[in-house]
Amino acid sequence: MLLKLDLFIKEVLIFYVCTHVASQCCMENQVLHTLLQALKKQKYHLVGRHSAVKRCKWLYEAIVHDRACYKQKFYGIKSHQCIQMTPSLFYCTQQCLFCWRAQSGDLKIRWNELRLPHWDSPEEIVEGSLRAQAKILSGYKGNPNTNWKKLTEALVPRHVAISLTGEPTLYEPLSELLRAFHNKRFTTFLVSNGTLPEKLEALSEEPTQLYISVCAPTEQVFKQVCRPHSTEAWTKLNETLNLLPSFRCPTVIRMTLVKGLNMTAVEEYAQLIKKADPTYVEAKAYMHVGFSNLRLSYSNMPAHKDIHTFGELLAEKTGYKIIDESAESRVVLLSKLEKPIRFVFS
């Protein structure tokens, strides 16, 4: 009798677990479907299970209106030969107020941003990114204003900005991904929020240029604006800043500045910059685009004159100087160099 009871209890437990798992899977599939539909509407091209490519505004501007983004102006990166992508579309260690990505809680759906997937291989991501970019470019053939010389060049991309959404250092084989792009004669700009210093320290392949986002001068503002998932994120960011001088590649402190939220305490920003001793500081205005519209208002966008004034204050406190700027992108570039290093496409 006891044996039969034990078997009955076991069967009930198995039924409960299977039903619960099936229910969870169904719910996750619904969340994923809603999220993917929203991303497709925003012109994300999905690559594999967790990566994506999205057309940058400046790709269009370069091919149709012969205008280039600030990365071309500063560093020589050709806008029409640049792929904007991410290997970690749904995953991040922060939920920054200013971020344009879809975050858990947006669209009235939630998912675990740190529940990492089984990763696609670097080769799959590189080849998938190239196919996605080719698909994006195919749309320009019917545009009467297309610059055909630039379109032809664009079909052979030479640069990748690993910066679209999410935190790329969560992607486990990041070194191999960088190496795979480099083997195809790409330059790579890697943008990280710096909350995983151990991943950056372990890189066996450095990017062509490394960006660390520093979007708060103090821990209090950091928690308010960057909304990290971990209580140790501010400490981890500072560990990354201490690590930055050890990199051989040019390094950048990237500051997304939001009016009314994080454009104060210049002295504290200056101390963080001095600690990291980066090659450059990019101070850039928050832009009211993407899913950030759900969290911030148009009035949170600083004007270029606000960014320039902020850059001048940083220069006074750090010994860096403004060496270039782009009013269209509302960004100023500071450095101890006289002029930025420009990368030559081979």
Secondary structure as GFF3:
##gff-version 3
##sequence-region A 1 346
A	DSSP	alpha_helix	2	41	.	.	.	ID=ss1
A	DSSP	beta_strand	44	47	.	.	.	ID=ss2
A	DSSP	beta_strand	51	54	.	.	.	ID=ss3
A	DSSP	alpha_helix	57	65	.	.	.	ID=ss4
A	DSSP	alpha_helix	70	75	.	.	.	ID=ss5
A	DSSP	three_ten_helix	79	81	.	.	.	ID=ss6
A	DSSP	beta_strand	82	86	.	.	.	ID=ss7
A	DSSP	three_ten_helix	106	108	.	.	.	ID=ss8
A	DSSP	alpha_helix	122	138	.	.	.	ID=ss9
A	DSSP	three_ten_helix	139	142	.	.	.	ID=ss10
A	DSSP	alpha_helix	148	154	.	.	.	ID=ss11
A	DSSP	beta_strand	159	162	.	.	.	ID=ss12
A	DSSP	three_ten_helix	168	170	.	.	.	ID=ss13
A	DSSP	alpha_helix	174	183	.	.	.	ID=ss14
A	DSSP	beta_strand	187	192	.	.	.	ID=ss15
A	DSSP	alpha_helix	197	201	.	.	.	ID=ss16
A	DSSP	beta_strand	209	213	.	.	.	ID=ss17
A	DSSP	alpha_helix	219	225	.	.	.	ID=ss18
A	DSSP	alpha_helix	233	243	.	.	.	ID=ss19
A	DSSP	three_ten_helix	244	246	.	.	.	ID=ss20
A	DSSP	beta_strand	251	257	.	.	.	ID=ss21
A	DSSP	alpha_helix	266	276	.	.	.	ID=ss22
A	DSSP	beta_strand	280	285	.	.	.	ID=ss23
A	DSSP	three_ten_helix	290	294	.	.	.	ID=ss24
A	DSSP	three_ten_helix	298	300	.	.	.	ID=ss25
A	DSSP	alpha_helix	304	318	.	.	.	ID=ss26
A	DSSP	beta_strand	321	326	.	.	.	ID=ss27
A	DSSP	beta_strand	331	335	.	.	.	ID=ss28
###
